[in-house]
Amino acid sequence: MTPYAAYSLMGHTVKVFIVPEVDWKTPDAVGTYEPHKHRILIRGGLSESLTQHTFYHEMLHSIAGAMDLPLNENEKDIDIMAGLLHQVMSTLKAKGVAKRKKP
C-alpha cells in the first residue's frame, strides 16, 4: 500500500493510507489510528469532505495520544474538534507573506 500522505509527530512519521472499500475490515468506522504502527487508515470511497474530516479526526487522536491526554478516549470531543479544524482549514484564505529582506 502506498501512503496517501505523511506527517511527523514526536520523531515518528505517521503515514496516511486510503484503504479500498473492498479491503476495509472495520464496517462501523470510516477511519482508524494505529499508534503502534504510526499510521492512519481511511476507508476509500468516501466523499472528499468526509475523507478530510476523517483525516483530521484521526490526526487529533495521534496528537492526543502522543500527549497522553484523556481526551483521546472521548470520541465526541475529538470529532467536534476535527469538524472545527476541518472547517478552518477548508475555508482558510491566506494572503501572500512578504519576504523578509536580508540585512
N, CA, C and O atoms as a DFTB+ gen file, in Angstrom:
412 C
 N C O
     1  1       0.842      -1.179       0.000
     2  2       0.000       0.000       0.000
     3  2       0.887       1.241       0.000
     4  3       1.827       1.338       0.789
     5  1       0.593       2.169      -0.866
     6  2       1.355       3.405      -0.968
     7  2       0.704       4.481      -0.100
     8  3      -0.508       4.679      -0.176
     9  1       1.491       5.181       0.724
    10  2       0.906       6.238       1.562
    11  2       0.290       7.350       0.718
    12  3       0.838       7.751      -0.309
    13  1      -0.847       7.828       1.168
    14  2      -1.534       8.958       0.549
    15  2      -0.896      10.256       1.017
    16  3      -0.808      11.222       0.259
    17  1      -0.450      10.276       2.272
    18  2       0.175      11.450       2.880
    19  2       0.970      10.972       4.084
    20  3       0.878       9.814       4.490
    21  1       1.752      11.886       4.648
    22  2       2.515      11.568       5.849
    23  2       2.827      12.868       6.583
    24  3       2.895      13.939       5.979
    25  1       3.014      12.756       7.900
    26  2       3.425      13.908       8.707
    27  2       4.287      13.412       9.853
    28  3       4.258      12.234      10.212
    29  1       5.053      14.331      10.421
    30  2       5.937      13.989      11.538
    31  2       5.262      14.324      12.858
    32  3       4.580      15.341      12.984
    33  1       5.465      13.452      13.839
    34  2       4.901      13.656      15.169
    35  2       5.803      12.974      16.183
    36  3       5.961      11.754      16.161
    37  1       6.391      13.760      17.069
    38  2       7.231      13.243      18.148
    39  2       8.343      12.325      17.625
    40  3       8.617      11.275      18.206
    41  1       8.969      12.730      16.534
    42  2      10.087      11.966      15.991
    43  2       9.688      10.765      15.146
    44  3      10.547      10.009      14.692
    45  1       8.395      10.589      14.935
    46  2       7.908       9.476      14.112
    47  2       7.245      10.035      12.861
    48  3       6.754      11.163      12.858
    49  1       7.236       9.252      11.819
    50  2       6.485       9.597      10.622
    51  2       5.173       8.832      10.660
    52  3       5.154       7.602      10.680
    53  1       4.078       9.580      10.669
    54  2       2.748       8.972      10.638
    55  2       2.314       8.947       9.183
    56  3       2.196       9.994       8.546
    57  1       2.078       7.762       8.664
    58  2       1.668       7.603       7.271
    59  2       0.152       7.441       7.204
    60  3      -0.460       6.781       8.044
    61  1      -0.429       8.056       6.192
    62  2      -1.874       8.032       5.983
    63  2      -2.160       7.203       4.736
    64  3      -1.593       7.444       3.670
    65  1      -3.046       6.227       4.887
    66  2      -3.400       5.344       3.774
    67  2      -4.897       5.409       3.507
    68  3      -5.705       5.437       4.435
    69  1      -5.251       5.433       2.245
    70  2      -6.647       5.286       1.837
    71  2      -6.803       3.813       1.463
    72  3      -6.163       3.329       0.529
    73  1      -7.652       3.112       2.196
    74  2      -7.829       1.670       2.001
    75  2      -9.048       1.439       1.106
    76  3     -10.136       1.918       1.424
    77  1      -8.891       0.726       0.010
    78  2     -10.045       0.447      -0.859
    79  2     -11.192      -0.176      -0.058
    80  3     -10.975      -0.968       0.859
    81  1     -12.402       0.200      -0.426
    82  2     -13.584      -0.288       0.296
    83  2     -13.612      -1.817       0.407
    84  3     -13.993      -2.357       1.445
    85  1     -13.217      -2.496      -0.637
    86  2     -13.264      -3.962      -0.616
    87  2     -12.304      -4.561       0.408
    88  3     -12.490      -5.696       0.847
    89  1     -11.279      -3.801       0.786
    90  2     -10.296      -4.282       1.757
    91  2     -10.545      -3.750       3.167
    92  3      -9.831      -4.121       4.099
    93  1     -11.547      -2.887       3.336
    94  2     -11.828      -2.273       4.638
    95  2     -12.408      -3.318       5.586
    96  3     -13.383      -3.993       5.253
    97  1     -11.809      -3.450       6.764
    98  2     -12.182      -4.519       7.697
    99  2     -12.989      -4.039       8.905
   100  3     -13.360      -4.847       9.756
   101  1     -13.263      -2.736       8.990
   102  2     -13.982      -2.203      10.147
   103  2     -15.255      -1.503       9.668
   104  3     -15.248      -0.288       9.469
   105  1     -16.347      -2.250       9.478
   106  2     -17.550      -1.667       8.875
   107  2     -18.207      -0.556       9.697
   108  3     -18.945       0.258       9.143
   109  1     -17.954      -0.508      11.004
   110  2     -18.588       0.515      11.836
   111  2     -17.732       1.776      11.981
   112  3     -18.057       2.639      12.796
   113  1     -16.651       1.900      11.215
   114  2     -15.781       3.077      11.275
   115  2     -15.346       3.474       9.872
   116  3     -15.316       2.649       8.958
   117  1     -15.010       4.748       9.717
   118  2     -14.504       5.225       8.425
   119  2     -13.008       5.528       8.493
   120  3     -12.381       5.830       7.477
   121  1     -12.446       5.445       9.688
   122  2     -11.018       5.673       9.846
   123  2     -10.525       5.108      11.155
   124  3     -11.305       4.830      12.066
   125  1      -9.212       4.941      11.236
   126  2      -8.610       4.459      12.473
   127  2      -7.157       4.926      12.548
   128  3      -6.469       5.059      11.535
   129  1      -6.718       5.170      13.778
   130  2      -5.313       5.493      14.001
   131  2      -4.689       4.308      14.716
   132  3      -5.193       3.859      15.745
   133  1      -3.588       3.800      14.167
   134  2      -2.872       2.681      14.772
   135  2      -1.563       3.207      15.340
   136  3      -0.566       3.293      14.624
   137  1      -1.557       3.563      16.639
   138  2      -0.365       4.196      17.222
   139  2       0.884       3.319      17.184
   140  3       1.987       3.833      17.001
   141  1       0.731       2.017      17.353
   142  2       1.883       1.120      17.352
   143  2       2.530       1.001      15.970
   144  3       3.692       0.611      15.857
   145  1       1.771       1.340      14.919
   146  2       2.307       1.305      13.554
   147  2       2.511       2.709      12.987
   148  3       2.993       2.861      11.865
   149  1       2.146       3.730      13.757
   150  2       2.261       5.124      13.320
   151  2       1.582       5.312      11.963
   152  3       2.176       5.817      11.011
   153  1       0.319       4.889      11.907
   154  2      -0.386       5.056      10.639
   155  2      -1.871       5.306      10.867
   156  3      -2.471       4.888      11.857
   157  1      -2.418       6.008       9.896
   158  2      -3.854       6.288       9.842
   159  2      -4.404       5.558       8.634
   160  3      -3.835       5.623       7.544
   161  1      -5.506       4.868       8.831
   162  2      -6.196       4.196       7.734
   163  2      -7.549       4.885       7.545
   164  3      -8.280       5.103       8.511
   165  1      -7.872       5.223       6.311
   166  2      -9.149       5.849       5.984
   167  2      -9.815       5.013       4.901
   168  3      -9.194       4.654       3.901
   169  1     -11.092       4.710       5.120
   170  2     -11.823       3.902       4.146
   171  2     -11.953       4.645       2.827
   172  3     -12.315       5.822       2.811
   173  1     -11.666       3.979       1.733
   174  2     -11.822       4.557       0.404
   175  2     -13.292       4.692       0.050
   176  3     -14.152       4.094       0.697
   177  1     -13.576       5.471      -0.969
   178  2     -14.946       5.621      -1.448
   179  2     -15.743       6.687      -0.724
   180  3     -16.926       6.869      -1.011
   181  1     -15.121       7.398       0.213
   182  2     -15.817       8.466       0.934
   183  2     -15.770       9.743       0.104
   184  3     -14.933       9.881      -0.788
   185  1     -16.662      10.664       0.397
   186  2     -16.586      11.969      -0.261
   187  2     -15.284      12.652       0.158
   188  3     -14.692      12.304       1.180
   189  1     -14.851      13.615      -0.632
   190  2     -13.621      14.347      -0.300
   191  2     -13.747      15.010       1.067
   192  3     -12.805      14.995       1.860
   193  1     -14.909      15.587       1.338
   194  2     -15.128      16.268       2.617
   195  2     -15.055      15.294       3.786
   196  3     -14.429      15.598       4.802
   197  1     -15.681      14.133       3.660
   198  2     -15.655      13.151       4.749
   199  2     -14.257      12.550       4.907
   200  3     -13.834      12.246       6.023
   201  1     -13.540      12.378       3.795
   202  2     -12.156      11.898       3.877
   203  2     -11.304      12.888       4.663
   204  3     -10.523      12.492       5.529
   205  1     -11.454      14.172       4.361
   206  2     -10.694      15.199       5.074
   207  2     -11.062      15.247       6.551
   208  3     -10.186      15.305       7.414
   209  1     -12.354      15.223       6.838
   210  2     -12.801      15.242       8.237
   211  2     -12.243      14.030       8.984
   212  3     -11.787      14.154      10.120
   213  1     -12.280      12.878       8.356
   214  2     -11.765      11.658       8.971
   215  2     -10.269      11.779       9.231
   216  3      -9.779      11.348      10.275
   217  1      -9.546      12.364       8.285
   218  2      -8.113      12.581       8.498
   219  2      -7.884      13.439       9.733
   220  3      -7.080      13.079      10.593
   221  1      -8.575      14.567       9.834
   222  2      -8.388      15.443      10.996
   223  2      -8.750      14.727      12.290
   224  3      -8.072      14.897      13.303
   225  1      -9.811      13.930      12.264
   226  2     -10.227      13.167      13.443
   227  2      -9.105      12.231      13.905
   228  3      -8.740      12.214      15.080
   229  1      -8.575      11.466      12.975
   230  2      -7.528      10.508      13.330
   231  2      -6.216      11.210      13.674
   232  3      -5.478      10.746      14.543
   233  1      -5.919      12.321      13.004
   234  2      -4.728      13.098      13.339
   235  2      -4.823      13.612      14.777
   236  3      -3.835      13.582      15.511
   237  1      -6.004      14.081      15.183
   238  2      -6.178      14.541      16.562
   239  2      -6.003      13.398      17.553
   240  3      -5.483      13.606      18.649
   241  1      -6.431      12.196      17.183
   242  2      -6.162      11.029      18.038
   243  2      -4.657      10.834      18.199
   244  3      -4.177      10.543      19.294
   245  1      -3.916      10.995      17.100
   246  2      -2.465      10.798      17.191
   247  2      -1.830      11.845      18.100
   248  3      -0.934      11.524      18.880
   249  1      -2.281      13.077      18.008
   250  2      -1.732      14.153      18.839
   251  2      -2.118      13.955      20.302
   252  3      -1.264      14.037      21.185
   253  1      -3.399      13.695      20.563
   254  2      -3.856      13.489      21.943
   255  2      -3.185      12.266      22.556
   256  3      -2.862      12.266      23.744
   257  1      -2.974      11.226      21.756
   258  2      -2.287      10.033      22.246
   259  2      -0.831      10.325      22.585
   260  3      -0.320       9.861      23.605
   261  1      -0.163      11.099      21.724
   262  2       1.236      11.459      21.974
   263  2       1.369      12.281      23.243
   264  3       2.395      12.226      23.921
   265  1       0.331      13.041      23.565
   266  2       0.340      13.877      24.768
   267  2      -0.234      13.140      25.982
   268  3      -0.264      13.674      27.091
   269  1      -0.687      11.911      25.751
   270  2      -1.307      11.096      26.806
   271  2      -2.480      11.814      27.460
   272  3      -2.636      11.786      28.680
   273  1      -3.299      12.453      26.640
   274  2      -4.459      13.189      27.131
   275  2      -5.675      12.280      27.267
   276  3      -5.896      11.425      26.410
   277  1      -6.461      12.444      28.316
   278  2      -7.705      11.677      28.445
   279  2      -8.662      11.962      27.278
   280  3      -9.513      11.136      26.948
   281  1      -8.512      13.128      26.665
   282  2      -9.325      13.496      25.507
   283  2      -9.284      12.421      24.431
   284  3     -10.251      12.247      23.690
   285  1      -8.179      11.705      24.341
   286  2      -8.011      10.693      23.308
   287  2      -9.105       9.624      23.354
   288  3      -9.416       9.004      22.338
   289  1      -9.674       9.417      24.515
   290  2     -10.726       8.399      24.658
   291  2     -12.121       8.975      24.432
   292  3     -13.102       8.233      24.480
   293  1     -12.230      10.269      24.189
   294  2     -13.521      10.933      24.041
   295  2     -13.821      11.167      22.565
   296  3     -13.457      12.201      22.005
   297  1     -14.485      10.200      21.942
   298  2     -14.775      10.262      20.502
   299  2     -15.586      11.498      20.129
   300  3     -15.340      12.116      19.093
   301  1     -16.555      11.859      20.975
   302  2     -17.413      13.004      20.666
   303  2     -16.593      14.291      20.588
   304  3     -16.725      15.044      19.624
   305  1     -15.748      14.553      21.586
   306  2     -14.966      15.775      21.584
   307  2     -13.909      15.779      20.480
   308  3     -13.670      16.811      19.852
   309  1     -13.280      14.633      20.244
   310  2     -12.317      14.535      19.137
   311  2     -13.023      14.850      17.823
   312  3     -12.478      15.564      16.982
   313  1     -14.225      14.325      17.643
   314  2     -14.948      14.537      16.390
   315  2     -15.376      15.991      16.226
   316  3     -15.323      16.529      15.120
   317  1     -15.798      16.631      17.309
   318  2     -16.164      18.050      17.235
   319  2     -14.933      18.881      16.883
   320  3     -14.996      19.750      16.013
   321  1     -13.815      18.616      17.555
   322  2     -12.577      19.345      17.250
   323  2     -12.153      19.106      15.805
   324  3     -11.703      20.034      15.133
   325  1     -12.291      17.873      15.320
   326  2     -11.935      17.557      13.937
   327  2     -12.809      18.344      12.970
   328  3     -12.322      18.868      11.968
   329  1     -14.091      18.426      13.270
   330  2     -15.002      19.192      12.423
   331  2     -14.640      20.667      12.379
   332  3     -14.677      21.297      11.322
   333  1     -14.289      21.209      13.536
   334  2     -13.896      22.620      13.590
   335  2     -12.582      22.855      12.842
   336  3     -12.450      23.829      12.101
   337  1     -11.621      21.965      13.040
   338  2     -10.337      22.084      12.346
   339  2     -10.528      21.948      10.841
   340  3      -9.919      22.687      10.066
   341  1     -11.364      21.013      10.430
   342  2     -11.650      20.834       9.003
   343  2     -12.269      22.099       8.424
   344  3     -11.913      22.519       7.323
   345  1     -13.191      22.704       9.160
   346  2     -13.833      23.928       8.686
   347  2     -12.814      25.059       8.537
   348  3     -12.805      25.759       7.524
   349  1     -11.964      25.235       9.536
   350  2     -10.944      26.285       9.464
   351  2     -10.029      26.057       8.260
   352  3      -9.795      26.970       7.468
   353  1      -9.515      24.834       8.129
   354  2      -8.545      24.555       7.071
   355  2      -9.172      24.631       5.679
   356  3      -8.500      25.027       4.726
   357  1     -10.440      24.262       5.544
   358  2     -11.062      24.278       4.216
   359  2     -11.561      25.672       3.828
   360  3     -11.879      25.904       2.661
   361  1     -11.635      26.599       4.781
   362  2     -12.081      27.957       4.462
   363  2     -10.972      28.985       4.643
   364  3     -11.207      30.183       4.480
   365  1      -9.778      28.537       4.974
   366  2      -8.643      29.424       5.206
   367  2      -8.309      30.203       3.931
   368  3      -8.166      29.633       2.849
   369  1      -8.194      31.484       4.091
   370  2      -7.825      32.342       2.967
   371  2      -6.521      33.027       3.352
   372  3      -6.506      33.980       4.132
   373  1      -5.440      32.527       2.794
   374  2      -4.121      33.068       3.120
   375  2      -3.699      34.083       2.071
   376  3      -3.907      33.893       0.873
   377  1      -3.118      35.138       2.540
   378  2      -2.572      36.158       1.627
   379  2      -1.074      35.943       1.554
   380  3      -0.477      35.360       2.459
   381  1      -0.472      36.411       0.486
   382  2       0.973      36.281       0.323
   383  2       1.706      36.911       1.504
   384  3       1.312      37.964       2.007
   385  1       2.741      36.273       1.922
   386  2       3.560      36.774       3.015
   387  2       4.754      37.488       2.410
   388  3       5.465      36.936       1.570
   389  1       4.964      38.715       2.845
   390  2       6.085      39.486       2.303
   391  2       7.402      38.819       2.682
   392  3       7.596      38.406       3.825
   393  1       8.288      38.721       1.723
   394  2       9.593      38.137       2.007
   395  2      10.414      39.128       2.806
   396  3      10.410      40.329       2.535
   397  1      11.103      38.612       3.777
   398  2      11.950      39.445       4.631
   399  2      13.232      39.782       3.869
   400  3      13.860      38.916       3.260
   401  1      13.590      41.031       3.919
   402  2      14.804      41.454       3.240
   403  2      16.001      41.046       4.083
   404  3      15.976      41.132       5.311
   405  1      17.043      40.603       3.402
   406  2      18.273      40.223       4.089
   407  2      18.974      41.489       4.572
   408  3      19.022      42.486       3.852
   409  1      19.519      41.453       5.795
   410  2      20.208      42.642       6.320
   411  2      21.483      42.945       5.574
   412  3      22.173      43.912       5.897
